[in-house]
Amino acid sequence: MSSPCTVCSQSSAHQPTRAKLRPWVMGACVLALAACGAKDTPPAAAGKAPPPATVGVVTVTDQAVALQTELPGRVSPVRVAQVRARVSGVVLKRLFREGSEVKAGQLLYQIDAATYRATFDSTQASVAKAQANLEQASALVTRNQPLVQANAISAQDFATLVTAQKQAAADLASAQAAAKSAQINLDYASVTAPISGRIGQSLVTEGALVSQTEATPLALIQQTDTVYVNFTQSSAEVLRLRKAAKQGRNKNDGAVPVRVVLEDGTELQRPGKLLFADLTVDATSGQITLRAEVPNGDGLLLPGQYVRVRLSQSELPSAVLLPQQAVTRTGQGDTVLVVGDDGKPVPRPVTVGGNQNNQWIILSGLKKGEQVIVDGFQKMMVPGMPVKTVPWTGAPAAGSPGPAASAPAASASSPASAPAAAAK
């Protein structure tokens, strides 16, 4: 029997080794092909540049800005009248609705007036009697006047008649005064409003006994169509305020305008005016009590209510107003982001001079016509990249979670944050 071929035997012996090497060879080929394909791919296919971020901006404009001071104040009515009992008696009726507007002279309470009416009737009778006595005495004087001239009666008798006439006249005057007093007491039994205004809670009810000697309080009437707002300020600030008003730097014919802010943060539409009457300096605190007169036709201000008073003490001829979210305030200073000519945001230091109506007053650092970023900081992922500007309308830009000026603006102005942003 012939032996197997040597070549065939060697080939059969190496078949397991080839089977083991085949997967490694195929893997190496795949990696080589992938590397060649990556080299042939153009750079543009690897990734596209992100579109410019859309930010809301405001254009810098110079304008005259009033420097305002906000102080706490308290509302008080212009006129207050306490309705009190002026005669004693039992309250029969209450003739008004609590909390309503009343007119001067309007009937409010009716007190039992039976005794006062009887007294008045008695005094009327006394007046009639005195009137009759005076008429009789006057007739005697008239009749005896010719007789005394003819010496028919003595002069002494005629003088007695004249004296009796004068006494009758005096009795009549006394009776009339008593009748007038009785009439007043009778009128006081009908309690009327001394002034026009809003009446509060009734302090007595029907059947209550009120006293003239104690002047029992019945109700309180306050005029609130125009109210006073009392507040305090340092004497130095008041002096500066009075000088500004005297020099005519304030409008309204030298009267300093006053704005009132309610507890919910809303501002009254109609401004008030500051009154400089009755100024006194507190010796302990150096504060001066000021009073402003504010229209209150809508009745939003109530006596005793605490409010905030915005006082325009002077006026800057040229300043810039920016929304507060546009300014980043740190211990190193105040900055804003200004869009340059190349469309890239650039940090700019500014000087803040105060706030007015949720806006910062910028005294320096900006030029007219520049665009300041107000909204859209969160979308500026890579510092130094151009941005697309749209006018800021007060609402957050599309896709912006809300105003957060401080942190994003700081990261945009810091070069160290660029690698982290690029890594994201």
LINBELCOR-V390556 format. One record per residue. SS is DSSP state (H for helix, E for strand, L for the rest). Layout:
ss->SS
ss->SS
This chain:
ss->L
ss->L
ss->L
ss->L
ss->L
ss->H
ss->H
ss->H
ss->H
ss->H
ss->H
ss->H
ss->H
ss->L
ss->H
ss->H
ss->H
ss->H
ss->H
ss->H
ss->H
ss->H
ss->H
ss->H
ss->H
ss->H
ss->H
ss->H
ss->H
ss->H
ss->H
ss->H
ss->H
ss->H
ss->H
ss->H
ss->H
ss->H
ss->H
ss->H
ss->L
ss->L
ss->H
ss->H
ss->H
ss->H
ss->L
ss->L
ss->L
ss->L
ss->L
ss->L
ss->E
ss->E
ss->E
ss->E
ss->E
ss->E
ss->E
ss->L
ss->L
ss->L
ss->E
ss->E
ss->E
ss->E
ss->E
ss->E
ss->E
ss->E
ss->E
ss->E
ss->E
ss->E
ss->E
ss->E
ss->E
ss->E
ss->E
ss->E
ss->E
ss->E
ss->E
ss->E
ss->L
ss->L
ss->L
ss->L
ss->E
ss->E
ss->E
ss->E
ss->E
ss->E
ss->L
ss->L
ss->L
ss->L
ss->L
ss->L
ss->E
ss->E
ss->L
ss->L
ss->L
ss->L
ss->E
ss->E
ss->E
ss->E
ss->E
ss->L
ss->L
ss->H
ss->H
ss->H
ss->H
ss->H
ss->H
ss->H
ss->H
ss->H
ss->H
ss->H
ss->H
ss->H
ss->H
ss->H
ss->H
ss->H
ss->H
ss->H
ss->H
ss->H
ss->H
ss->H
ss->H
ss->H
ss->H
ss->H
ss->H
ss->H
ss->H
ss->H
ss->H
ss->H
ss->H
ss->H
ss->H
ss->L
ss->L
ss->L
ss->L
ss->L
ss->H
ss->H
ss->H
ss->H
ss->H
ss->H
ss->H
ss->H
ss->H
ss->H
ss->H
ss->H
ss->H
ss->H
ss->H
ss->H
ss->H
ss->H
ss->H
ss->H
ss->H
ss->H
ss->H
ss->H
ss->H
ss->H
ss->H
ss->H
ss->H
ss->H
ss->H
ss->H
ss->H
ss->H
ss->L
ss->E
ss->E
ss->E
ss->L
ss->L
ss->L
ss->L
ss->E
ss->E
ss->E
ss->L
ss->L
ss->L
ss->L
ss->L
ss->L
ss->L
ss->L
ss->L
ss->E
ss->E
ss->L
ss->L
ss->L
ss->L
ss->L
ss->L
ss->E
ss->E
ss->E
ss->E
ss->E
ss->E
ss->E
ss->E
ss->E
ss->E
ss->E
ss->E
ss->E
ss->E
ss->E
ss->E
ss->E
ss->E
ss->H
ss->H
ss->H
ss->H
ss->H
ss->H
ss->H
ss->H
ss->H
ss->H
ss->H
ss->H
ss->L
ss->L
ss->L
ss->L
ss->L
ss->L
ss->L
ss->L
ss->L
ss->L
ss->E
ss->E
ss->E
ss->E
ss->E
ss->L
ss->L
ss->L
ss->L
ss->L
ss->E
ss->L
ss->L
ss->L
ss->L
ss->E
ss->E
ss->E
ss->E
ss->L
ss->L
ss->L
ss->L
ss->L
ss->E
ss->L
ss->L
ss->L
ss->L
ss->L
ss->E
ss->E
ss->E
ss->E
ss->E
ss->E
ss->E
ss->E
ss->E
ss->L
ss->L
ss->L
ss->L
ss->L
ss->L
ss->L
ss->L
ss->L
ss->L
ss->E
ss->E
ss->E
ss->E
ss->E
ss->E
ss->E
ss->E
ss->E
ss->E
ss->E
ss->E
ss->E
ss->E
ss->E
ss->E
ss->E
ss->E
ss->H
ss->H
ss->H
ss->L
ss->E
ss->E
ss->E
ss->L
ss->L
ss->E
ss->E
ss->E
ss->E
ss->E
ss->E
ss->E
ss->L
ss->L
ss->L
ss->L
ss->E
ss->E
ss->E
ss->E
ss->E
ss->E
ss->E
ss->E
ss->E
ss->E
ss->E
ss->E
ss->E
ss->L
ss->L
ss->E
ss->E
ss->E
ss->E
ss->E
ss->E
ss->L
ss->L
ss->L
ss->L
ss->L
ss->L
ss->E
ss->E
ss->E
ss->E
ss->E
ss->L
ss->H
ss->H
ss->H
ss->L
ss->L
ss->L
ss->L
ss->L
ss->L
ss->E
ss->E
ss->E
ss->E
ss->E
ss->E
ss->L
ss->L
ss->L
ss->L
ss->L
ss->L
ss->L
ss->L
ss->L
ss->L
ss->L
ss->L
ss->L
ss->H
ss->H
ss->H
ss->H
ss->H
ss->H
ss->H
ss->H
ss->H
ss->L
ss->H
ss->H
ss->H
ss->H
ss->H
ss->H
ss->H
ss->H
ss->H
ss->L
